Amino acid sequence: MRIGLVVNPIAGMGGRVGLKGTDGKVREARDRGATPRAPDRARRALDRLAELAPDTELLTAGEPLGDSLAREAGLEPTVVYNPAVDRDTDETTVDDTSAAVAACIREAVDLVLFVGGDGTAADVAEALSRTEIPMLGVPAGVKVYSSVFAVSPEDAADIVVSFDRTERREVMDIDEDDYREGEVNPELRAVAWVPVTDELQSSKQLGGGTVDSLAAGIADNIDPNRTYVLGPGSTVGAIKAALGFEGSPIGVDVWRGGEVVALDASESEILDSLGEDNVIVVSPIGGQGFVFGRGNPQLSPAVIRRCDVEIVASRSKLDGLSVLRVDTDDPELDDELRGWRKVRVGRFERRMMKIV
């Protein structure tokens, strides 16, 4: 197969520092100490691809859109496009992504593998819109609402070498400024051909069931000496309300001893707020089943390793999920988190779910 590779080098940078996206926020993300996420995600996928199919014919763009990452993995790519990198910021543009995909089309690739989030997915899908060339995403952005992504970087490589059919899937994106204000309004940006395997995640389903009794049960049993790291989403939002404060609906809040310690906290603010005994309360994001790795990048491996984890969800949400998933950027931690877990679904009730 001839595989086209396009890496968005700034995808996901805004997540760990609390910006909930990177569109138009690269400079601010860097000022807050953000580091690129996409290259490491790309490297994991390419290492796996080199392991499974070292003779893959890979076509990509020059730096920083993929060339050196492929070579580091032991592959020998052909550069089909060289971006005009901004010398002041070392950044590429949307036009570079489109031009790189167009170059791959001219070279008759069988698949475009891209690394990024929903914005990148929309750009790639638009460039492919007049073709039947399938696309597959390595998830690296803050927002991953589209159903064109593999579950993990390694799964993306597995799909590349094993898929035997494609189907049309939706590419969704949301306005990041609205997202930062707590409004999640996914917009259908494109419909693209995508490889079909069990490792492809479904698009997020918004909403959930009644969680009042669940929230009341947790509030009634709060330990005043524990630090509670409360994740995003409507289910945990009900817990925040039961504790008596209006939390950030799409952010992470830290609460201890009846007081809000940090509101809409970044990774570093969460770490600074932790005490001796800490627990993360988190709910699977939408209909994907992701406990960590989608929509809550502030809950980094460094944070998770200092906390117990309590998973909560409405019954209706779990009814639509066969398994739960994690993708923390730390494969060793992912392995530690996998297995059967109790998920709180009511004041007293719990349901066993498997994290895979």
C-alpha positions as CSV (number, residue, x, y, z in Angstrom):
1,M,0.0,0.0,0.0
2,R,0.9,3.6,-0.6
3,I,0.2,5.6,2.6
4,G,0.1,9.4,2.8
5,L,1.2,10.8,6.2
6,V,0.3,14.3,7.4
7,V,1.2,15.5,11.0
8,N,-0.3,18.6,12.5
9,P,2.6,19.5,14.8
10,I,0.7,21.8,17.1
11,A,-2.4,19.6,17.6
12,G,-3.4,19.2,21.2
13,M,-1.0,21.7,22.7
14,G,-3.7,23.7,24.4
15,G,-5.2,20.8,26.3
16,R,-2.7,20.2,29.2
17,V,-2.6,24.0,30.0
18,G,-6.4,24.4,30.2
19,L,-7.1,26.1,26.9
20,K,-9.4,23.3,25.6
21,G,-8.0,23.6,22.1
22,T,-5.2,25.1,20.1
23,D,-7.0,27.0,17.3
24,G,-5.6,30.5,17.5
25,K,-4.0,29.8,20.8
26,V,-0.6,28.5,20.0
27,R,1.3,31.4,21.3
28,E,-0.7,31.5,24.5
29,A,-0.3,27.7,24.9
30,R,3.5,28.1,24.6
31,D,3.5,31.0,27.1
32,R,1.8,28.7,29.5
33,G,4.5,26.1,29.1
34,A,2.8,23.8,26.6
35,T,4.8,21.3,24.6
36,P,3.9,19.6,21.4
37,R,1.8,16.4,21.8
38,A,1.3,15.4,18.2
39,P,5.0,14.3,17.4
40,D,5.0,11.7,20.2
41,R,1.6,10.4,19.1
42,A,2.8,10.2,15.5
43,R,6.0,8.5,16.6
44,R,4.0,5.7,18.4
45,A,1.9,5.0,15.4
46,L,4.9,5.0,13.0
47,D,7.0,2.8,15.3
48,R,4.1,0.3,15.3
49,L,3.8,0.6,11.5
50,A,7.5,0.0,11.0
51,E,7.2,-3.1,13.2
52,L,4.2,-4.5,11.3
53,A,5.1,-3.5,7.8
54,P,8.6,-2.1,7.5
55,D,8.4,-2.0,3.7
56,T,5.4,0.3,3.7
57,E,5.6,2.9,0.9
58,L,5.1,6.1,2.8
59,L,4.6,9.5,1.2
60,T,4.7,12.6,3.5
61,A,5.5,16.3,3.7
62,G,8.7,17.9,4.8
63,E,9.3,19.2,8.3
64,P,7.5,19.6,10.6
65,L,4.7,17.7,8.9
66,G,6.1,14.2,9.1
67,D,9.4,13.5,7.3
68,S,11.8,13.2,10.3
69,L,9.3,11.3,12.4
70,A,8.9,8.6,9.8
71,R,12.7,8.4,9.4
72,E,13.1,8.1,13.2
73,A,10.8,5.1,13.0
74,G,13.1,3.4,10.5
75,L,10.8,4.1,7.5
76,E,12.1,5.7,4.3
77,P,9.4,8.2,3.2
78,T,9.2,10.1,0.0
79,V,8.7,13.8,0.5
80,V,5.9,15.0,-1.8
81,Y,5.5,18.5,-0.4
82,N,7.6,21.0,1.4
83,P,5.7,23.5,3.6
84,A,6.7,27.2,3.9
85,V,7.4,27.3,7.6
86,D,7.0,30.6,9.4
87,R,10.5,31.4,10.6
88,D,9.2,33.4,13.6
89,T,6.9,30.8,15.0
90,D,8.1,27.6,13.4
91,E,4.5,26.9,12.5
92,T,2.7,25.7,9.4
93,T,-0.8,26.6,8.3
94,V,-4.1,25.0,7.2
95,D,-3.0,25.6,3.6
96,D,0.0,23.4,4.2
97,T,-2.2,20.5,5.4
98,S,-4.4,20.9,2.4
99,A,-1.4,21.1,0.0
100,A,0.2,18.0,1.6
101,V,-3.0,16.0,1.1
102,A,-3.3,17.2,-2.5
103,A,0.2,16.1,-3.2
104,C,-0.7,12.6,-1.8
105,I,-3.7,12.5,-4.0
106,R,-1.6,13.2,-7.1
107,E,0.7,10.3,-6.0
108,A,-2.4,8.0,-5.9
109,V,-2.0,7.0,-2.2
110,D,-4.3,4.3,-0.9
111,L,-4.9,6.0,2.4
112,V,-4.1,9.2,4.2
113,L,-3.0,8.8,7.8
114,F,-3.1,12.0,9.7
115,V,-2.2,13.1,13.2
116,G,-4.3,15.7,14.9
117,G,-7.7,16.5,16.2
118,D,-11.1,17.4,14.7
119,G,-9.8,20.6,13.0
120,T,-7.2,18.6,11.2
121,A,-9.7,15.9,10.3
122,A,-11.9,18.5,8.7
123,D,-9.1,20.0,6.7
124,V,-8.0,16.5,5.5
125,A,-11.5,15.5,4.7
126,E,-12.1,18.7,2.6
127,A,-9.0,18.0,0.6
128,L,-10.1,14.4,-0.1
129,S,-13.7,15.4,-0.8
130,R,-13.5,14.8,-4.5
131,T,-11.9,11.4,-4.1
132,E,-12.7,8.0,-2.6
133,I,-9.3,7.8,-0.8
134,P,-10.0,6.9,2.8
135,M,-8.5,8.8,5.8
136,L,-7.6,7.6,9.3
137,G,-6.7,9.7,12.3
138,V,-4.2,9.2,15.0
139,P,-5.9,11.1,17.9
140,A,-3.7,14.0,19.1
141,G,-6.1,16.9,19.5
142,V,-8.1,18.2,22.5
143,K,-11.4,17.7,20.6
144,V,-11.9,14.3,19.1
145,Y,-15.6,14.2,18.2
146,S,-15.3,12.7,14.8
147,S,-15.6,9.0,14.0
148,V,-12.6,8.9,11.8
149,F,-10.0,8.2,14.5
150,A,-8.4,5.1,15.8
151,V,-8.6,4.4,19.5
152,S,-4.9,4.8,20.0
153,P,-1.7,5.5,17.9
154,E,-0.9,1.8,17.9
155,D,-4.4,0.9,16.8
156,A,-4.1,3.3,13.9
157,A,-1.0,1.3,12.6
158,D,-2.9,-2.0,13.1
159,I,-5.8,-0.7,11.0
160,V,-3.5,0.6,8.2
161,V,-2.0,-2.9,7.7
162,S,-5.2,-4.9,8.2
163,F,-8.4,-3.1,6.9
164,D,-10.2,-4.6,4.0
165,R,-13.2,-2.3,3.6
166,T,-14.2,1.3,4.1
167,E,-17.4,3.2,4.9
168,R,-18.6,6.7,5.0
169,R,-18.1,8.4,8.5
170,E,-18.9,11.9,9.8
171,V,-16.3,14.5,10.5
172,M,-17.4,16.8,13.3
173,D,-15.9,19.9,14.8
174,I,-16.9,22.5,17.4
175,D,-16.2,26.2,17.8
176,E,-13.4,26.4,20.3
177,D,-14.5,29.8,21.6
178,D,-18.0,28.5,22.3
179,Y,-16.4,25.4,23.8
180,R,-14.3,27.5,26.3
181,E,-17.6,29.2,27.3
182,G,-19.1,25.8,28.1
183,E,-21.2,25.4,25.0
184,V,-20.7,22.2,23.0
185,N,-22.3,22.4,19.6
186,P,-20.8,19.9,17.2
187,E,-21.0,20.8,13.5
188,L,-20.9,18.3,10.7
189,R,-18.0,19.4,8.6
190,A,-17.6,16.5,6.1
191,V,-18.4,12.9,5.4
192,A,-15.3,10.9,4.5
193,W,-14.3,7.4,3.6
194,V,-12.7,5.6,6.6
195,P,-11.3,2.1,7.1
196,V,-13.7,0.0,9.2
197,T,-12.5,-2.2,12.0
198,D,-13.6,-2.7,15.7
199,E,-10.7,-0.4,16.7
200,L,-12.3,2.7,15.3
201,Q,-14.1,4.7,17.9
202,S,-17.7,6.0,17.4
203,S,-18.5,9.6,17.3
204,K,-19.4,11.2,20.7
205,Q,-23.0,11.1,21.8
206,L,-24.1,14.1,23.8
207,G,-26.2,14.0,26.9
208,G,-26.8,11.4,29.6
209,G,-29.3,10.0,32.1
210,T,-30.5,11.3,35.4
211,V,-27.6,11.4,37.9
212,D,-29.2,13.2,40.9
213,S,-29.1,10.2,43.2
214,L,-25.6,9.4,42.2
215,A,-24.4,13.0,42.9
216,A,-26.3,13.0,46.3
217,G,-24.7,9.7,47.2
218,I,-21.2,11.0,46.6
219,A,-21.9,14.3,48.4
220,D,-23.2,12.5,51.4
221,N,-20.0,10.5,51.8
222,I,-17.4,13.2,51.2
223,D,-14.2,12.8,53.2
224,P,-13.2,16.4,54.3
225,N,-9.6,15.3,54.4
226,R,-9.5,14.1,50.8
227,T,-8.8,16.3,47.8
228,Y,-11.3,15.7,45.0
229,V,-10.3,16.3,41.4
230,L,-13.6,16.6,39.5
231,G,-13.5,16.0,35.8
232,P,-15.6,17.6,33.0
233,G,-19.0,16.6,31.8
234,S,-22.6,16.7,32.9
235,T,-22.5,13.7,35.2
236,V,-19.6,15.1,37.3
237,G,-21.2,18.5,36.9
238,A,-24.2,17.2,39.0
239,I,-21.7,16.2,41.7
240,K,-20.2,19.7,41.7
241,A,-23.7,21.1,42.1
242,A,-24.4,18.7,45.0
243,L,-21.3,19.9,46.7
244,G,-22.6,23.5,46.5
245,F,-20.6,25.1,43.7
246,E,-21.0,25.9,40.0
247,G,-18.0,24.1,38.4
248,S,-16.5,24.4,35.0
249,P,-18.7,22.3,32.7
250,I,-15.9,21.3,30.4
251,G,-12.9,21.8,32.7
252,V,-11.4,20.2,35.8
253,D,-12.1,21.6,39.3
254,V,-10.4,20.7,42.6
255,W,-12.4,20.7,45.8
256,R,-11.3,20.0,49.4
257,G,-12.8,20.5,52.8
258,G,-15.9,22.3,51.6
259,E,-14.0,24.8,49.4
260,V,-13.0,25.1,45.7
261,V,-9.2,24.9,45.6
262,A,-8.9,25.4,41.9
263,L,-11.5,26.1,39.2
264,D,-11.0,25.2,35.5
265,A,-7.5,24.1,36.4
266,S,-4.6,23.2,34.2
267,E,-2.4,20.2,34.8
268,S,0.1,22.2,36.8
269,E,-2.6,23.9,38.9
270,I,-4.1,20.5,39.7
271,L,-0.7,19.1,40.7
272,D,-0.1,22.1,43.0
273,S,-3.5,21.6,44.6
274,L,-3.1,17.9,45.5
275,G,-2.8,16.8,49.1
276,E,-1.8,13.5,50.7
277,D,-5.0,11.7,49.9
278,N,-6.5,12.5,46.4
279,V,-9.2,11.0,44.2
280,I,-10.2,11.8,40.6
281,V,-13.9,11.6,40.0
282,V,-14.4,11.1,36.3
283,S,-17.2,10.0,33.9
284,P,-16.8,8.5,30.4
285,I,-16.8,11.2,27.8
286,G,-19.9,11.0,25.6
287,G,-20.6,7.8,23.8
288,Q,-17.0,6.8,23.2
289,G,-16.4,5.3,26.6
290,F,-13.1,7.1,27.2
291,V,-12.4,7.6,30.9
292,F,-9.1,9.4,30.2
293,G,-7.7,10.7,27.0
294,R,-10.6,12.5,25.4
295,G,-11.8,15.9,26.6
296,N,-9.8,15.8,29.8
297,P,-6.1,16.1,29.0
298,Q,-5.5,18.1,32.2
299,L,-5.8,14.7,33.9
300,S,-2.3,13.8,32.8
301,P,-0.4,10.7,33.8
302,A,1.4,12.8,36.5
303,V,-2.0,13.7,38.0
304,I,-3.5,10.2,37.7
305,R,-0.6,8.5,39.4
306,R,-1.1,10.7,42.5
307,C,-4.8,9.9,42.8
308,D,-7.3,7.1,43.3
309,V,-9.8,6.9,40.5
310,E,-13.6,6.8,40.9
311,I,-15.6,6.4,37.7
312,V,-19.2,7.5,37.7
313,A,-21.9,7.4,35.0
314,S,-25.6,7.3,34.4
315,R,-27.1,3.9,33.7
316,S,-28.3,5.1,30.3
317,K,-24.7,6.0,29.3
318,L,-23.4,2.7,30.3
319,D,-26.2,0.9,28.5
320,G,-24.8,2.3,25.3
321,L,-21.2,1.1,26.0
322,S,-19.8,-2.4,25.9
323,V,-16.4,-1.3,27.3
324,L,-14.5,1.7,28.7
325,R,-11.3,3.0,27.2
326,V,-8.2,4.9,28.3
327,D,-5.5,6.7,26.2
328,T,-3.3,8.7,28.6
329,D,-0.2,9.2,26.4
330,D,1.5,6.7,28.8
331,P,1.1,3.1,27.6
332,E,2.4,1.7,30.9
333,L,-0.3,3.6,32.8
334,D,-2.9,2.6,30.3
335,D,-2.0,-1.0,31.1
336,E,-2.3,-0.4,34.8
337,L,-5.8,1.2,34.4
338,R,-7.1,-1.6,32.2
339,G,-9.3,-4.4,33.7
340,W,-12.6,-4.7,35.4
341,R,-13.7,-1.6,37.4
342,K,-16.7,-0.7,39.5
343,V,-18.6,2.3,38.1
344,R,-21.0,4.1,40.4
345,V,-24.4,4.5,38.8
346,G,-26.6,5.5,41.7
347,R,-26.6,6.4,45.4
348,F,-25.4,3.0,46.3
349,E,-25.4,1.0,43.1
350,R,-22.4,0.1,41.1
351,R,-21.9,-1.8,37.8
352,M,-18.8,-3.7,36.7
353,M,-17.3,-2.4,33.4
354,K,-14.1,-3.5,31.7
355,I,-11.5,-0.9,30.7
356,V,-9.7,-2.1,27.5
